[in-house]
Amino acid sequence: MIIFNTVKAIQEYLGHFKRQRIGFVPTLGALHEGHLSLIDRSRADAEITICSIYLNPTQFNESKDLERYPRTLADDIHKLEQRECDILFFPSDEEVYPEGTDYDLDVDLSDLMTSMEGEFRPGHFEGMAQVVHRLLEIIQPDHIYMGQKDYQQYLIVRELVKRIGWDMKVVACPIIREEDGLAKSSRNVRLDPAIRNRANILYETLLSVKENVDRSTDLNYLENWALEQLRIPDFQPEYFRIVNAETLESVELLSDASSVIACTAVWAGDVRLIDNLFLKKD
Ligand code: AMP
């Protein structure tokens, strides 16, 4: 694997491979099987696979979360090499934001950014879209691989690419889970062991919702039922929403949209967990 730290060096290198299909996996690092499944998918589809590791400060709405975020570069490099990733892009803040971070994108994505994660993590999606836009501008991939785990993020990036008119395909990949169902996340290592043991409550609740839903179910009622299930000691749900999977608008009945997804965010002690499950997919 070749590692690049500067925009100039990676662009010069990629200039030699103009006709090759480039697959790109943007990450914050602390890589686990969830990230590596995206690398595998890119390797299956594309001729060159690039992973970026950049702990983007502008998407952390809480400075404590950024401070505590695990940094495991040597281990990450080892994992990427084992999975035969071709290129790692590991830039500094100056490379990503040569003019500073104080600018807005020209694209308005507020329709997808204000609910759920946007409501509880103000500024998070603006920062995420800012860095993804910059990374796509630098790398100009053909395909971008993202996890369904961050479903709203995937939808925003898909719309960003579409609204700018870039010829890039944004691919959503399945959620990789621990054996008990907890979605893999870089933040899971921070879970207190007693809390970790019960952290599959998110997935269990999503599965129960899916089992209990039919054409006549009142989905608002089901959201409230799910919130009650998630209120166990040490756990504090922020939201449980059942929405149109294309627009993220609320739905009252399954028939209101062709694809419907349930999304949740829950504080488990001082770690914030998110998860989701399609209730209906077209
Ligand atoms: P992050 O480093 O958290 O920004 O994640 C980088 C990419 O990996 C995003 O597209 C995430 O959705 C994806 N990802 C993170 N965890 C998982 C998981 N458990 N399964 C699948 N994809 C994941």
Boltz pocket constraint, residues with backbone or C-beta under 6 A from the ligand:
constraints:
  - pocket:
      binder: B
      contacts: [[A, 26], [A, 27], [A, 28], [A, 29], [A, 33], [A, 34], [A, 35], [A, 37], [A, 38], [A, 145], [A, 146], [A, 147], [A, 148], [A, 149], [A, 150], [A, 173], [A, 174], [A, 175], [A, 176], [A, 177], [A, 183], [A, 184], [A, 185], [A, 186]]
      max_distance: 6.0
